[in-house]
Amino acid sequence: MSYAIIETGGKQIRVEPGRYYDIELLPVDEQSTHTIDKVLLIHDEDDISIGQPFIEGATVEGTVIQHRRGKKVIVYKMRPKKKTRKKRGHRQEITRFMIDSINYNGKTLVATAATSGAEVVEDSSDEEE
């Protein structure tokens, strides 16, 4: 199993090819590809590469699936005995990001059919009964 640790939106996230993640809002359009070059660590089978702080030439490529809003966080401020109350809500803007590949040292790590859950369908249009 291969994975990478990337930094995006001030957070570090462990990502694998073929999976999607909810990250901080990216300023790109939906269904477009985006490359993240802040790769901190790459684990590929028996090989581990650690950056100081980032790995030179390593990138993670992915597709923006959609822009969403996170769960509502309620902020409630109250001063006792003063009849002062403030209730505010906040929803964080997030981006659902599908990891397509991890690239480093001329190698490209992509998701296999078993990892992503994708099925291989054979074309049976030649066989008529």
Backbone atoms as SQL, in Angstrom:
CREATE TABLE atoms (id INTEGER PRIMARY KEY, chain TEXT, resi INTEGER, resn TEXT, atom TEXT, x REAL, y REAL, z REAL);
INSERT INTO atoms VALUES
  (1, 'A', 1, 'MET', 'N', 0.843, -1.172, 0.000),
  (2, 'A', 1, 'MET', 'CA', 0.000, 0.000, 0.000),
  (3, 'A', 1, 'MET', 'C', 0.890, 1.237, 0.000),
  (4, 'A', 2, 'SER', 'N', 0.662, 2.098, -0.951),
  (5, 'A', 2, 'SER', 'CA', 1.461, 3.316, -1.050),
  (6, 'A', 2, 'SER', 'C', 0.611, 4.511, -0.628),
  (7, 'A', 3, 'TYR', 'N', 1.277, 5.463, 0.011),
  (8, 'A', 3, 'TYR', 'CA', 0.590, 6.664, 0.456),
  (9, 'A', 3, 'TYR', 'C', 1.589, 7.802, 0.529),
  (10, 'A', 4, 'ALA', 'N', 1.053, 9.003, 0.697),
  (11, 'A', 4, 'ALA', 'CA', 1.881, 10.199, 0.849),
  (12, 'A', 4, 'ALA', 'C', 1.259, 11.066, 1.938),
  (13, 'A', 5, 'ILE', 'N', 2.093, 11.882, 2.554),
  (14, 'A', 5, 'ILE', 'CA', 1.605, 12.876, 3.508),
  (15, 'A', 5, 'ILE', 'C', 1.847, 14.235, 2.874),
  (16, 'A', 6, 'ILE', 'N', 0.768, 14.993, 2.690),
  (17, 'A', 6, 'ILE', 'CA', 0.856, 16.291, 2.033),
  (18, 'A', 6, 'ILE', 'C', 0.428, 17.374, 3.013),
  (19, 'A', 7, 'GLU', 'N', 0.783, 18.611, 2.667),
  (20, 'A', 7, 'GLU', 'CA', 0.345, 19.760, 3.455),
  (21, 'A', 7, 'GLU', 'C', -0.529, 20.633, 2.570),
  (22, 'A', 8, 'THR', 'N', -1.745, 20.882, 3.030),
  (23, 'A', 8, 'THR', 'CA', -2.648, 21.757, 2.308),
  (24, 'A', 8, 'THR', 'C', -3.597, 22.420, 3.299),
  (25, 'A', 9, 'GLY', 'N', -3.798, 23.693, 3.155),
  (26, 'A', 9, 'GLY', 'CA', -4.690, 24.426, 4.042),
  (27, 'A', 9, 'GLY', 'C', -4.202, 24.490, 5.472),
  (28, 'A', 10, 'GLY', 'N', -2.884, 24.417, 5.678),
  (29, 'A', 10, 'GLY', 'CA', -2.336, 24.473, 7.022),
  (30, 'A', 10, 'GLY', 'C', -2.441, 23.170, 7.788),
  (31, 'A', 11, 'LYS', 'N', -2.854, 22.102, 7.108),
  (32, 'A', 11, 'LYS', 'CA', -2.995, 20.799, 7.755),
  (33, 'A', 11, 'LYS', 'C', -2.181, 19.760, 6.991),
  (34, 'A', 12, 'GLN', 'N', -1.783, 18.704, 7.686),
  (35, 'A', 12, 'GLN', 'CA', -1.080, 17.589, 7.059),
  (36, 'A', 12, 'GLN', 'C', -2.049, 16.423, 6.938),
  (37, 'A', 13, 'ILE', 'N', -2.121, 15.843, 5.732),
  (38, 'A', 13, 'ILE', 'CA', -3.103, 14.806, 5.448),
  (39, 'A', 13, 'ILE', 'C', -2.398, 13.607, 4.827),
  (40, 'A', 14, 'ARG', 'N', -2.753, 12.412, 5.271),
  (41, 'A', 14, 'ARG', 'CA', -2.245, 11.169, 4.681),
  (42, 'A', 14, 'ARG', 'C', -3.188, 10.802, 3.542),
  (43, 'A', 15, 'VAL', 'N', -2.653, 10.709, 2.312),
  (44, 'A', 15, 'VAL', 'CA', -3.485, 10.460, 1.140),
  (45, 'A', 15, 'VAL', 'C', -3.015, 9.205, 0.418),
  (46, 'A', 16, 'GLU', 'N', -3.960, 8.523, -0.228),
  (47, 'A', 16, 'GLU', 'CA', -3.696, 7.345, -1.036),
  (48, 'A', 16, 'GLU', 'C', -4.322, 7.556, -2.405),
  (49, 'A', 17, 'PRO', 'N', -3.722, 7.021, -3.465),
  (50, 'A', 17, 'PRO', 'CA', -4.328, 7.141, -4.793),
  (51, 'A', 17, 'PRO', 'C', -5.667, 6.404, -4.847),
  (52, 'A', 18, 'GLY', 'N', -6.635, 7.011, -5.525),
  (53, 'A', 18, 'GLY', 'CA', -7.938, 6.390, -5.690),
  (54, 'A', 18, 'GLY', 'C', -8.937, 6.722, -4.600),
  (55, 'A', 19, 'ARG', 'N', -8.575, 7.535, -3.626),
  (56, 'A', 19, 'ARG', 'CA', -9.482, 7.922, -2.554),
  (57, 'A', 19, 'ARG', 'C', -9.734, 9.425, -2.609),
  (58, 'A', 20, 'TYR', 'N', -10.848, 9.858, -2.021),
  (59, 'A', 20, 'TYR', 'CA', -11.129, 11.292, -1.969),
  (60, 'A', 20, 'TYR', 'C', -11.040, 11.773, -0.530),
  (61, 'A', 21, 'TYR', 'N', -10.728, 13.063, -0.394),
  (62, 'A', 21, 'TYR', 'CA', -10.549, 13.678, 0.918),
  (63, 'A', 21, 'TYR', 'C', -11.205, 15.046, 0.917),
  (64, 'A', 22, 'ASP', 'N', -11.703, 15.466, 2.068),
  (65, 'A', 22, 'ASP', 'CA', -12.252, 16.807, 2.240),
  (66, 'A', 22, 'ASP', 'C', -11.158, 17.679, 2.827),
  (67, 'A', 23, 'ILE', 'N', -10.723, 18.680, 2.045),
  (68, 'A', 23, 'ILE', 'CA', -9.641, 19.564, 2.458),
  (69, 'A', 23, 'ILE', 'C', -10.146, 21.003, 2.446),
  (70, 'A', 24, 'GLU', 'N', -9.313, 21.919, 2.909),
  (71, 'A', 24, 'GLU', 'CA', -9.681, 23.339, 2.892),
  (72, 'A', 24, 'GLU', 'C', -9.940, 23.780, 1.447),
  (73, 'A', 25, 'LEU', 'N', -10.731, 24.808, 1.280),
  (74, 'A', 25, 'LEU', 'CA', -11.165, 25.272, -0.033),
  (75, 'A', 25, 'LEU', 'C', -9.989, 25.565, -0.953),
  (76, 'A', 26, 'LEU', 'N', -10.016, 24.979, -2.160),
  (77, 'A', 26, 'LEU', 'CA', -9.019, 25.255, -3.194),
  (78, 'A', 26, 'LEU', 'C', -9.623, 26.226, -4.199),
  (79, 'A', 27, 'PRO', 'N', -8.868, 27.227, -4.638),
  (80, 'A', 27, 'PRO', 'CA', -9.414, 28.230, -5.561),
  (81, 'A', 27, 'PRO', 'C', -9.380, 27.768, -7.022),
  (82, 'A', 28, 'VAL', 'N', -9.962, 26.595, -7.306),
  (83, 'A', 28, 'VAL', 'CA', -10.032, 26.070, -8.672),
  (84, 'A', 28, 'VAL', 'C', -11.472, 25.637, -8.943),
  (85, 'A', 29, 'ASP', 'N', -11.789, 25.448, -10.224),
  (86, 'A', 29, 'ASP', 'CA', -13.137, 25.051, -10.611),
  (87, 'A', 29, 'ASP', 'C', -13.364, 23.567, -10.345),
  (88, 'A', 30, 'GLU', 'N', -14.640, 23.192, -10.246),
  (89, 'A', 30, 'GLU', 'CA', -14.985, 21.784, -10.079),
  (90, 'A', 30, 'GLU', 'C', -14.634, 21.013, -11.348),
  (91, 'A', 31, 'GLN', 'N', -14.318, 19.735, -11.203),
  (92, 'A', 31, 'GLN', 'CA', -13.941, 18.816, -12.281),
  (93, 'A', 31, 'GLN', 'C', -12.633, 19.201, -12.961),
  (94, 'A', 32, 'SER', 'N', -11.840, 20.065, -12.350),
  (95, 'A', 32, 'SER', 'CA', -10.534, 20.399, -12.909),
  (96, 'A', 32, 'SER', 'C', -9.452, 19.694, -12.099),
  (97, 'A', 33, 'THR', 'N', -8.279, 19.538, -12.707),
  (98, 'A', 33, 'THR', 'CA', -7.181, 18.870, -12.018),
  (99, 'A', 33, 'THR', 'C', -6.345, 19.899, -11.273),
  (100, 'A', 34, 'HIS', 'N', -5.728, 19.456, -10.199),
  (101, 'A', 34, 'HIS', 'CA', -4.913, 20.331, -9.370),
  (102, 'A', 34, 'HIS', 'C', -3.704, 19.540, -8.899),
  (103, 'A', 35, 'THR', 'N', -2.544, 20.195, -8.849),
  (104, 'A', 35, 'THR', 'CA', -1.313, 19.549, -8.417),
  (105, 'A', 35, 'THR', 'C', -0.857, 20.169, -7.106),
  (106, 'A', 36, 'ILE', 'N', -0.575, 19.316, -6.127),
  (107, 'A', 36, 'ILE', 'CA', -0.062, 19.753, -4.829),
  (108, 'A', 36, 'ILE', 'C', 1.395, 19.337, -4.754),
  (109, 'A', 37, 'ASP', 'N', 2.291, 20.316, -4.534),
  (110, 'A', 37, 'ASP', 'CA', 3.723, 20.012, -4.520),
  (111, 'A', 37, 'ASP', 'C', 4.323, 20.022, -3.118),
  (112, 'A', 38, 'LYS', 'N', 3.521, 20.249, -2.103),
  (113, 'A', 38, 'LYS', 'CA', 4.017, 20.219, -0.722),
  (114, 'A', 38, 'LYS', 'C', 3.859, 18.799, -0.177),
  (115, 'A', 39, 'VAL', 'N', 4.783, 17.923, -0.571),
  (116, 'A', 39, 'VAL', 'CA', 4.756, 16.517, -0.166),
  (117, 'A', 39, 'VAL', 'C', 5.808, 16.324, 0.913),
  (118, 'A', 40, 'LEU', 'N', 5.386, 15.885, 2.093),
  (119, 'A', 40, 'LEU', 'CA', 6.284, 15.711, 3.227),
  (120, 'A', 40, 'LEU', 'C', 6.891, 14.315, 3.284),
  (121, 'A', 41, 'LEU', 'N', 6.126, 13.286, 2.902),
  (122, 'A', 41, 'LEU', 'CA', 6.582, 11.907, 3.005),
  (123, 'A', 41, 'LEU', 'C', 5.897, 11.074, 1.941),
  (124, 'A', 42, 'ILE', 'N', 6.642, 10.103, 1.385),
  (125, 'A', 42, 'ILE', 'CA', 6.064, 9.143, 0.447),
  (126, 'A', 42, 'ILE', 'C', 6.471, 7.749, 0.889),
  (127, 'A', 43, 'HIS', 'N', 5.474, 6.865, 1.012),
  (128, 'A', 43, 'HIS', 'CA', 5.726, 5.463, 1.355),
  (129, 'A', 43, 'HIS', 'C', 5.259, 4.621, 0.176),
  (130, 'A', 44, 'ASP', 'N', 6.198, 3.882, -0.440),
  (131, 'A', 44, 'ASP', 'CA', 5.883, 3.038, -1.583),
  (132, 'A', 44, 'ASP', 'C', 6.443, 1.650, -1.308),
  (133, 'A', 45, 'GLU', 'N', 5.555, 0.718, -0.937),
  (134, 'A', 45, 'GLU', 'CA', 5.939, -0.657, -0.592),
  (135, 'A', 45, 'GLU', 'C', 7.059, -0.666, 0.446),
  (136, 'A', 46, 'ASP', 'N', 8.331, -0.859, 0.022),
  (137, 'A', 46, 'ASP', 'CA', 9.441, -0.918, 0.975),
  (138, 'A', 46, 'ASP', 'C', 10.249, 0.371, 1.020),
  (139, 'A', 47, 'ASP', 'N', 9.932, 1.327, 0.165),
  (140, 'A', 47, 'ASP', 'CA', 10.707, 2.560, 0.060),
  (141, 'A', 47, 'ASP', 'C', 9.986, 3.697, 0.791),
  (142, 'A', 48, 'ILE', 'N', 10.707, 4.394, 1.669),
  (143, 'A', 48, 'ILE', 'CA', 10.151, 5.553, 2.372),
  (144, 'A', 48, 'ILE', 'C', 11.037, 6.756, 2.085),
  (145, 'A', 49, 'SER', 'N', 10.436, 7.835, 1.580),
  (146, 'A', 49, 'SER', 'CA', 11.162, 9.079, 1.317),
  (147, 'A', 49, 'SER', 'C', 10.610, 10.160, 2.237),
  (148, 'A', 50, 'ILE', 'N', 11.502, 10.806, 2.978),
  (149, 'A', 50, 'ILE', 'CA', 11.106, 11.856, 3.911),
  (150, 'A', 50, 'ILE', 'C', 11.752, 13.158, 3.472),
  (151, 'A', 51, 'GLY', 'N', 10.968, 14.222, 3.376),
  (152, 'A', 51, 'GLY', 'CA', 11.492, 15.520, 2.974),
  (153, 'A', 51, 'GLY', 'C', 11.933, 16.342, 4.165),
  (154, 'A', 52, 'GLN', 'N', 12.701, 17.389, 3.849),
  (155, 'A', 52, 'GLN', 'CA', 13.191, 18.283, 4.905),
  (156, 'A', 52, 'GLN', 'C', 12.965, 19.730, 4.499),
  (157, 'A', 53, 'PRO', 'N', 11.839, 20.343, 4.544),
  (158, 'A', 53, 'PRO', 'CA', 10.574, 19.768, 4.975),
  (159, 'A', 53, 'PRO', 'C', 9.803, 19.088, 3.848),
  (160, 'A', 54, 'PHE', 'N', 10.086, 19.433, 2.576),
  (161, 'A', 54, 'PHE', 'CA', 9.348, 18.846, 1.465),
  (162, 'A', 54, 'PHE', 'C', 10.279, 18.027, 0.588),
  (163, 'A', 55, 'ILE', 'N', 9.708, 17.071, -0.154),
  (164, 'A', 55, 'ILE', 'CA', 10.472, 16.242, -1.080),
  (165, 'A', 55, 'ILE', 'C', 10.579, 16.991, -2.400),
  (166, 'A', 56, 'GLU', 'N', 11.813, 17.155, -2.882),
  (167, 'A', 56, 'GLU', 'CA', 12.056, 17.864, -4.148),
  (168, 'A', 56, 'GLU', 'C', 11.465, 17.068, -5.316),
  (169, 'A', 57, 'GLY', 'N', 10.673, 17.725, -6.154),
  (170, 'A', 57, 'GLY', 'CA', 10.146, 17.111, -7.365),
  (171, 'A', 57, 'GLY', 'C', 8.968, 16.174, -7.152),
  (172, 'A', 58, 'ALA', 'N', 8.513, 15.993, -5.948),
  (173, 'A', 58, 'ALA', 'CA', 7.373, 15.112, -5.684),
  (174, 'A', 58, 'ALA', 'C', 6.077, 15.913, -5.767),
  (175, 'A', 59, 'THR', 'N', 5.083, 15.336, -6.417),
  (176, 'A', 59, 'THR', 'CA', 3.787, 15.994, -6.548),
  (177, 'A', 59, 'THR', 'C', 2.665, 14.985, -6.326),
  (178, 'A', 60, 'VAL', 'N', 1.527, 15.500, -5.940),
  (179, 'A', 60, 'VAL', 'CA', 0.306, 14.709, -5.832),
  (180, 'A', 60, 'VAL', 'C', -0.712, 15.373, -6.745),
  (181, 'A', 61, 'GLU', 'N', -1.229, 14.600, -7.707),
  (182, 'A', 61, 'GLU', 'CA', -2.195, 15.137, -8.654),
  (183, 'A', 61, 'GLU', 'C', -3.574, 14.591, -8.333),
  (184, 'A', 62, 'GLY', 'N', -4.566, 15.455, -8.495),
  (185, 'A', 62, 'GLY', 'CA', -5.921, 15.027, -8.188),
  (186, 'A', 62, 'GLY', 'C', -6.952, 15.854, -8.922),
  (187, 'A', 63, 'THR', 'N', -8.198, 15.456, -8.766),
  (188, 'A', 63, 'THR', 'CA', -9.319, 16.115, -9.412),
  (189, 'A', 63, 'THR', 'C', -10.248, 16.674, -8.343),
  (190, 'A', 64, 'VAL', 'N', -10.694, 17.907, -8.546),
  (191, 'A', 64, 'VAL', 'CA', -11.653, 18.520, -7.633),
  (192, 'A', 64, 'VAL', 'C', -13.031, 17.974, -7.987),
  (193, 'A', 65, 'ILE', 'N', -13.621, 17.232, -7.063),
  (194, 'A', 65, 'ILE', 'CA', -14.936, 16.652, -7.317),
  (195, 'A', 65, 'ILE', 'C', -16.019, 17.705, -7.126),
  (196, 'A', 66, 'GLN', 'N', -16.007, 18.373, -5.973),
  (197, 'A', 66, 'GLN', 'CA', -16.997, 19.418, -5.723),
  (198, 'A', 66, 'GLN', 'C', -16.556, 20.306, -4.573),
  (199, 'A', 67, 'HIS', 'N', -17.157, 21.479, -4.518),
  (200, 'A', 67, 'HIS', 'CA', -16.958, 22.393, -3.397),
  (201, 'A', 67, 'HIS', 'C', -18.172, 22.246, -2.485),
  (202, 'A', 68, 'ARG', 'N', -17.916, 22.150, -1.191),
  (203, 'A', 68, 'ARG', 'CA', -18.978, 21.909, -0.229),
  (204, 'A', 68, 'ARG', 'C', -18.831, 22.843, 0.961),
  (205, 'A', 69, 'ARG', 'N', -19.731, 22.685, 1.904),
  (206, 'A', 69, 'ARG', 'CA', -19.634, 23.381, 3.181),
  (207, 'A', 69, 'ARG', 'C', -19.667, 22.322, 4.270),
  (208, 'A', 70, 'GLY', 'N', -18.843, 22.507, 5.280),
  (209, 'A', 70, 'GLY', 'CA', -18.756, 21.551, 6.375),
  (210, 'A', 70, 'GLY', 'C', -19.951, 21.641, 7.309),
  (211, 'A', 71, 'LYS', 'N', -19.898, 20.843, 8.366),
  (212, 'A', 71, 'LYS', 'CA', -20.960, 20.862, 9.362),
  (213, 'A', 71, 'LYS', 'C', -20.965, 22.198, 10.098),
  (214, 'A', 72, 'LYS', 'N', -22.147, 22.593, 10.556),
  (215, 'A', 72, 'LYS', 'CA', -22.272, 23.867, 11.251),
  (216, 'A', 72, 'LYS', 'C', -21.716, 23.759, 12.665),
  (217, 'A', 73, 'VAL', 'N', -20.901, 24.733, 13.026),
  (218, 'A', 73, 'VAL', 'CA', -20.368, 24.844, 14.375),
  (219, 'A', 73, 'VAL', 'C', -21.088, 26.009, 15.038),
  (220, 'A', 74, 'ILE', 'N', -21.699, 25.750, 16.182),
  (221, 'A', 74, 'ILE', 'CA', -22.447, 26.773, 16.903),
  (222, 'A', 74, 'ILE', 'C', -21.545, 27.410, 17.956),
  (223, 'A', 75, 'VAL', 'N', -21.490, 28.747, 17.948),
  (224, 'A', 75, 'VAL', 'CA', -20.746, 29.499, 18.954),
  (225, 'A', 75, 'VAL', 'C', -21.780, 30.238, 19.793),
  (226, 'A', 76, 'TYR', 'N', -21.811, 29.962, 21.082),
  (227, 'A', 76, 'TYR', 'CA', -22.801, 30.560, 21.977),
  (228, 'A', 76, 'TYR', 'C', -22.076, 31.280, 23.098),
  (229, 'A', 77, 'LYS', 'N', -22.280, 32.579, 23.165),
  (230, 'A', 77, 'LYS', 'CA', -21.657, 33.387, 24.215),
  (231, 'A', 77, 'LYS', 'C', -22.757, 33.929, 25.122),
  (232, 'A', 78, 'MET', 'N', -22.532, 33.818, 26.414),
  (233, 'A', 78, 'MET', 'CA', -23.525, 34.289, 27.369),
  (234, 'A', 78, 'MET', 'C', -22.826, 34.872, 28.589),
  (235, 'A', 79, 'ARG', 'N', -23.316, 36.037, 29.029),
  (236, 'A', 79, 'ARG', 'CA', -22.817, 36.622, 30.283),
  (237, 'A', 79, 'ARG', 'C', -23.896, 36.401, 31.331),
  (238, 'A', 80, 'PRO', 'N', -23.578, 35.682, 32.369),
  (239, 'A', 80, 'PRO', 'CA', -24.612, 35.394, 33.364),
  (240, 'A', 80, 'PRO', 'C', -25.084, 36.668, 34.076),
  (241, 'A', 81, 'LYS', 'N', -26.362, 36.675, 34.378),
  (242, 'A', 81, 'LYS', 'CA', -27.016, 37.751, 35.136),
  (243, 'A', 81, 'LYS', 'C', -27.071, 39.079, 34.385),
  (244, 'A', 82, 'LYS', 'N', -26.714, 39.116, 33.113),
  (245, 'A', 82, 'LYS', 'CA', -26.706, 40.372, 32.358),
  (246, 'A', 82, 'LYS', 'C', -27.691, 40.364, 31.188),
  (247, 'A', 83, 'LYS', 'N', -28.341, 39.225, 30.920),
  (248, 'A', 83, 'LYS', 'CA', -29.250, 39.067, 29.787),
  (249, 'A', 83, 'LYS', 'C', -28.550, 39.344, 28.462),
  (250, 'A', 84, 'THR', 'N', -27.286, 38.980, 28.383),
  (251, 'A', 84, 'THR', 'CA', -26.523, 39.155, 27.153),
  (252, 'A', 84, 'THR', 'C', -26.230, 37.779, 26.575),
  (253, 'A', 85, 'ARG', 'N', -26.744, 37.543, 25.365),
  (254, 'A', 85, 'ARG', 'CA', -26.531, 36.256, 24.713),
  (255, 'A', 85, 'ARG', 'C', -26.262, 36.490, 23.237),
  (256, 'A', 86, 'LYS', 'N', -25.293, 35.734, 22.700),
  (257, 'A', 86, 'LYS', 'CA', -24.998, 35.777, 21.269),
  (258, 'A', 86, 'LYS', 'C', -24.892, 34.346, 20.774),
  (259, 'A', 87, 'LYS', 'N', -25.614, 34.051, 19.720),
  (260, 'A', 87, 'LYS', 'CA', -25.551, 32.717, 19.124),
  (261, 'A', 87, 'LYS', 'C', -25.191, 32.881, 17.657),
  (262, 'A', 88, 'ARG', 'N', -24.063, 32.326, 17.276),
  (263, 'A', 88, 'ARG', 'CA', -23.569, 32.433, 15.910),
  (264, 'A', 88, 'ARG', 'C', -23.268, 31.041, 15.380),
  (265, 'A', 89, 'GLY', 'N', -23.410, 30.871, 14.086),
  (266, 'A', 89, 'GLY', 'CA', -23.060, 29.610, 13.440),
  (267, 'A', 89, 'GLY', 'C', -22.010, 29.849, 12.374),
  (268, 'A', 90, 'HIS', 'N', -21.208, 28.821, 12.116),
  (269, 'A', 90, 'HIS', 'CA', -20.167, 28.927, 11.091),
  (270, 'A', 90, 'HIS', 'C', -20.086, 27.615, 10.330),
  (271, 'A', 91, 'ARG', 'N', -20.015, 27.707, 9.007),
  (272, 'A', 91, 'ARG', 'CA', -19.809, 26.528, 8.166),
  (273, 'A', 91, 'ARG', 'C', -18.568, 26.771, 7.320),
  (274, 'A', 92, 'GLN', 'N', -17.581, 25.900, 7.455),
  (275, 'A', 92, 'GLN', 'CA', -16.317, 26.033, 6.744),
  (276, 'A', 92, 'GLN', 'C', -16.478, 25.597, 5.291),
  (277, 'A', 93, 'GLU', 'N', -15.906, 26.353, 4.375),
  (278, 'A', 93, 'GLU', 'CA', -15.896, 25.990, 2.962),
  (279, 'A', 93, 'GLU', 'C', -14.828, 24.921, 2.750),
  (280, 'A', 94, 'ILE', 'N', -15.205, 23.786, 2.155),
  (281, 'A', 94, 'ILE', 'CA', -14.261, 22.697, 1.926),
  (282, 'A', 94, 'ILE', 'C', -14.347, 22.230, 0.480),
  (283, 'A', 95, 'THR', 'N', -13.325, 21.501, 0.054),
  (284, 'A', 95, 'THR', 'CA', -13.256, 20.954, -1.295),
  (285, 'A', 95, 'THR', 'C', -13.099, 19.448, -1.192),
  (286, 'A', 96, 'ARG', 'N', -13.922, 18.703, -1.924),
  (287, 'A', 96, 'ARG', 'CA', -13.759, 17.250, -2.000),
  (288, 'A', 96, 'ARG', 'C', -12.789, 16.974, -3.149),
  (289, 'A', 97, 'PHE', 'N', -11.663, 16.336, -2.801),
  (290, 'A', 97, 'PHE', 'CA', -10.523, 16.200, -3.711),
  (291, 'A', 97, 'PHE', 'C', -10.193, 14.727, -3.892),
  (292, 'A', 98, 'MET', 'N', -10.240, 14.230, -5.139),
  (293, 'A', 98, 'MET', 'CA', -9.915, 12.839, -5.463),
  (294, 'A', 98, 'MET', 'C', -8.445, 12.753, -5.862),
  (295, 'A', 99, 'ILE', 'N', -7.675, 11.894, -5.200),
  (296, 'A', 99, 'ILE', 'CA', -6.255, 11.724, -5.501),
  (297, 'A', 99, 'ILE', 'C', -6.125, 10.784, -6.692),
  (298, 'A', 100, 'ASP', 'N', -5.537, 11.271, -7.784),
  (299, 'A', 100, 'ASP', 'CA', -5.346, 10.459, -8.983),
  (300, 'A', 100, 'ASP', 'C', -4.006, 9.742, -8.971),
  (301, 'A', 101, 'SER', 'N', -2.924, 10.462, -8.640),
  (302, 'A', 101, 'SER', 'CA', -1.599, 9.841, -8.684),
  (303, 'A', 101, 'SER', 'C', -0.632, 10.565, -7.761),
  (304, 'A', 102, 'ILE', 'N', 0.423, 9.823, -7.386),
  (305, 'A', 102, 'ILE', 'CA', 1.530, 10.370, -6.606),
  (306, 'A', 102, 'ILE', 'C', 2.773, 10.206, -7.466),
  (307, 'A', 103, 'ASN', 'N', 3.493, 11.303, -7.736),
  (308, 'A', 103, 'ASN', 'CA', 4.657, 11.273, -8.624),
  (309, 'A', 103, 'ASN', 'C', 5.915, 11.657, -7.869),
  (310, 'A', 104, 'TYR', 'N', 6.987, 10.853, -8.046),
  (311, 'A', 104, 'TYR', 'CA', 8.293, 11.203, -7.483),
  (312, 'A', 104, 'TYR', 'C', 9.359, 10.339, -8.145),
  (313, 'A', 105, 'ASN', 'N', 10.538, 10.916, -8.323),
  (314, 'A', 105, 'ASN', 'CA', 11.691, 10.234, -8.928),
  (315, 'A', 105, 'ASN', 'C', 11.346, 9.545, -10.243),
  (316, 'A', 106, 'GLY', 'N', 10.492, 10.135, -11.036),
  (317, 'A', 106, 'GLY', 'CA', 10.120, 9.549, -12.318),
  (318, 'A', 106, 'GLY', 'C', 9.116, 8.416, -12.203),
  (319, 'A', 107, 'LYS', 'N', 8.682, 8.063, -11.006),
  (320, 'A', 107, 'LYS', 'CA', 7.695, 7.012, -10.804),
  (321, 'A', 107, 'LYS', 'C', 6.330, 7.641, -10.580),
  (322, 'A', 108, 'THR', 'N', 5.302, 6.941, -11.029),
  (323, 'A', 108, 'THR', 'CA', 3.936, 7.392, -10.826),
  (324, 'A', 108, 'THR', 'C', 3.167, 6.286, -10.118),
  (325, 'A', 109, 'LEU', 'N', 2.615, 6.597, -8.961),
  (326, 'A', 109, 'LEU', 'CA', 1.816, 5.640, -8.202),
  (327, 'A', 109, 'LEU', 'C', 0.349, 5.963, -8.438),
  (328, 'A', 110, 'VAL', 'N', -0.386, 5.009, -8.998),
  (329, 'A', 110, 'VAL', 'CA', -1.811, 5.198, -9.264),
  (330, 'A', 110, 'VAL', 'C', -2.593, 4.118, -8.536),
  (331, 'A', 111, 'ALA', 'N', -3.893, 4.310, -8.449),
  (332, 'A', 111, 'ALA', 'CA', -4.757, 3.354, -7.753),
  (333, 'A', 111, 'ALA', 'C', -4.981, 2.127, -8.621),
  (334, 'A', 112, 'THR', 'N', -4.996, 0.977, -7.982),
  (335, 'A', 112, 'THR', 'CA', -5.341, -0.254, -8.683),
  (336, 'A', 112, 'THR', 'C', -6.844, -0.452, -8.599),
  (337, 'A', 113, 'ALA', 'N', -7.359, -1.399, -9.360),
  (338, 'A', 113, 'ALA', 'CA', -8.802, -1.639, -9.366),
  (339, 'A', 113, 'ALA', 'C', -9.283, -2.134, -8.010),
  (340, 'A', 114, 'ALA', 'N', -8.450, -2.889, -7.291),
  (341, 'A', 114, 'ALA', 'CA', -8.851, -3.406, -5.981),
  (342, 'A', 114, 'ALA', 'C', -8.910, -2.293, -4.941),
  (343, 'A', 115, 'THR', 'N', -8.034, -1.305, -5.059),
  (344, 'A', 115, 'THR', 'CA', -7.991, -0.228, -4.075),
  (345, 'A', 115, 'THR', 'C', -9.179, 0.714, -4.218),
  (346, 'A', 116, 'SER', 'N', -9.491, 1.106, -5.441),
  (347, 'A', 116, 'SER', 'CA', -10.540, 2.100, -5.641),
  (348, 'A', 116, 'SER', 'C', -11.932, 1.494, -5.686),
  (349, 'A', 117, 'GLY', 'N', -12.023, 0.182, -5.740),
  (350, 'A', 117, 'GLY', 'CA', -13.331, -0.444, -5.785),
  (351, 'A', 117, 'GLY', 'C', -13.945, -0.394, -7.170),
  (352, 'A', 118, 'ALA', 'N', -13.169, -0.005, -8.166),
  (353, 'A', 118, 'ALA', 'CA', -13.679, 0.060, -9.521),
  (354, 'A', 118, 'ALA', 'C', -13.760, -1.349, -10.104),
  (355, 'A', 119, 'GLU', 'N', -14.797, -1.588, -10.866),
  (356, 'A', 119, 'GLU', 'CA', -14.954, -2.896, -11.478),
  (357, 'A', 119, 'GLU', 'C', -14.496, -2.827, -12.922),
  (358, 'A', 120, 'VAL', 'N', -13.905, -3.922, -13.384),
  (359, 'A', 120, 'VAL', 'CA', -13.495, -4.022, -14.776),
  (360, 'A', 120, 'VAL', 'C', -14.619, -4.725, -15.514),
  (361, 'A', 121, 'VAL', 'N', -15.211, -4.046, -16.466),
  (362, 'A', 121, 'VAL', 'CA', -16.324, -4.598, -17.220),
  (363, 'A', 121, 'VAL', 'C', -15.826, -4.938, -18.609),
  (364, 'A', 122, 'GLU', 'N', -16.072, -6.204, -19.018),
  (365, 'A', 122, 'GLU', 'CA', -15.641, -6.631, -20.350),
  (366, 'A', 122, 'GLU', 'C', -16.737, -6.303, -21.353),
  (367, 'A', 123, 'ASP', 'N', -16.318, -5.956, -22.557),
  (368, 'A', 123, 'ASP', 'CA', -17.259, -5.633, -23.620),
  (369, 'A', 123, 'ASP', 'C', -17.738, -6.933, -24.250),
  (370, 'A', 124, 'SER', 'N', -19.026, -7.231, -24.136),
  (371, 'A', 124, 'SER', 'CA', -19.574, -8.482, -24.669),
  (372, 'A', 124, 'SER', 'C', -20.489, -8.212, -25.859),
  (373, 'A', 125, 'SER', 'N', -20.243, -7.163, -26.602),
  (374, 'A', 125, 'SER', 'CA', -21.094, -6.834, -27.742),
  (375, 'A', 125, 'SER', 'C', -20.846, -7.764, -28.918),
  (376, 'A', 126, 'ASP', 'N', -19.682, -8.447, -28.976),
  (377, 'A', 126, 'ASP', 'CA', -19.382, -9.374, -30.064),
  (378, 'A', 126, 'ASP', 'C', -20.132, -10.691, -29.902),
  (379, 'A', 127, 'GLU', 'N', -20.484, -11.052, -28.697),
  (380, 'A', 127, 'GLU', 'CA', -21.142, -12.321, -28.427),
  (381, 'A', 127, 'GLU', 'C', -22.647, -12.131, -28.464),
  (382, 'A', 128, 'GLU', 'N', -23.294, -12.666, -29.486),
  (383, 'A', 128, 'GLU', 'CA', -24.744, -12.601, -29.625),
  (384, 'A', 128, 'GLU', 'C', -25.272, -14.015, -29.514),
  (385, 'A', 129, 'GLU', 'N', -26.329, -14.239, -28.753),
  (386, 'A', 129, 'GLU', 'CA', -26.897, -15.580, -28.614),
  (387, 'A', 129, 'GLU', 'C', -28.242, -15.651, -29.238);
